[in-house]
Amino acid sequence: MFSTLMLISINTFLLFYGSQTYSEALFMFAQMMFFIFFFKNFITSSVSGFDKKKQIALFLYLGIFLLALGLIRSIGYVILIVVVVYFLSQKEWKNAGISVLSFVVFSGLWKIIKMLLWKDTALQFSNQASSLMMVHPYDASKGTETFMGFIGRFIDNSNIYISKFFFQILNLRPELIKTPKGYTTPEELPFLTILVYILIVWAIIYYFKKNKYLLFAGIYLVSGLGLTFVILQTIWASYRLIMPYLPLLIMFSLLGIYTLLKLKKLKSFQLLFPVIILILFFTSFQNATVKIKENQKILKKNLAGNMLAGLTPDWQNYIKMTQWAAKNIPENEVIACRKPNIAFIYTKRRFFGIYKVPQNTDPDSLLQNLYNHKVNYIIMASLRKYEAQKTQYTINTIFRYTYFIRQKYPNKFTVVKQIGIDEPAYLIKLN
C-alpha cells in the first residue's frame, strides 16, 4: 500500500487529472468514499450486529452510493455486481438481496424524478448499450457483435490498456516512437498483459480467506477492468478509461510480486521487491522532474494572464475559435462543438455538444437533429487523439457528422472563419 501511495504521488499521468474538468477526479473521489463506507460498515463491522433502524439506514446509503457511482460514469454500475459477488463469497445471502433491492428502489426514484422535473423519458444507458453491442460503433451495416467477438474485444483491449498504456503510465514504455513516416504508438506486447493478469489473480487467490479488504478491492478491480475491456470499442482507446483503477492496478500488481516472493522456493529473491519499487519510483520521478521544469515556465505565463500557454496548437486554435465565436456570433444563435464544457469555461457561453455520430447516418436525420436544437453554427477542430504529439489521428466526430450531410447537400455549410494553419479550427455556418 505504501509503495503504491509513493508511486501514484509522483505519477504525472495521474496528477494530470487534478487540474482537468474530466469526470475521473470526481469518480475516483466517490469510489474511495464508497470503499471507506463499505469497509467500515460491512467488513470492519458486520451490519447484522447493528439494530434494525441502523441496518435499514446503511442499506439505504448503500443504494444511493451504487446509483451515484453509475450516474457519474456508466462503468460505475459495476459496483453493484462487486457488492453482490462479495456478499455471496461470504455467504451473506440476505445482504446481497437487500443491496440489489436498495439499488432498484433508488434507480426507480431517480427515473421518476427525471420524468417529473425534466420530462426525460430517454433511455441513455439503453442507447449506449446498443452502440457497444455493434461490431463498429459508427457503421451499423457491420452488424452486432458475437460472443467470440466480445472475447476478441477483451483480448485486444487487454493488450492495449495493460501491455501498452499501463506500462507507459509506469514510465516503463515510451508514449510515442519516432519513425521515418512520423510518430506512432508502441506495439502491444501480450506477454506483459498475461504477466500482470497472473500477478493480480494470484494476489486475490492468496488473500481470498486472509483479508476481506483486499478480497473486495480485488473483485472490484477485476470486475471493473473486465467489463471495461469487454464492452469498450477498441477504437476508443484512451488512458482516461483505466485511470480510476490505476491505484488498485498498481497495488495488486505489486501485491502479486510480494506474495510470490513469500513462497519458500522464492524467498531468496525477496530483495527484488524493493529493487522493483526503486526502479519504478526513479523512472516516475525522472519523468516528473522533466515535466515540472517544463510546466513551471508555462505556469508563469498562465499567472501573467496567458491562459493558453502550454496548450498544444490544436487546443489553442480550438479555444481561440470558441472565444471568437462567442464574441462575434449573437447570443440567440446556437453554436455546436465537440467539447462544449471546455468552450464554456473559456467563454462563459453555452454551446451545444455533438459528442458522437448517431448509428443512423442518414443526412436528413442528422440535419433534423441540428434543426431540433436550433443549431446555426458548428465549430470543427483538429483535436489530437494522442495529446503528446501530432499524428494522423484526430478526434473527428464533427468532421464525420458534417461529412454525411455534405454528401447529399454539398452547399449546406459555409466556412465563416478559420484559425490556425497546421492544426486549424473552423467555424462553419449551417445554410
ABEGO torsion letter per residue (X at the ends): XAAAAAAAAABAAAAAAAABABAAAAAAAAAAAAAAAAAAAAAABBAAABBAAAAAAAAAAAAAAAAAAAAABAAAAAAAAAAAAAAAAAGBAAAAAAAAAAAAAAAAAAAAAAAAAAGBABBAAAAAAAAAABABAABAAAEBBBAAAAAAAAAAAAAAAAAAAAAAAAGABBABBBBAAEBBBBBBBAAAAAAAAAAAAAAAAAAAAABAAAAAAAAAAAAAAAAAAAABBAAABBAAAAAAAAAAAAAAAAAAAAAAAABAAAAAAAAAAAAAAAAAAAAAAAAAAAAAAAAAAAAAAAAAGBAABGBBAAAAAAAAAAAAAAAABBAABBBBBABAAAAAAAAGBBBBBBABBBABABAAAAAAAAAAAGBABBBBBBBBABAABBBABBBAAAAAAAAAAAAABAAABBBABBBEAABBBBBBBBX
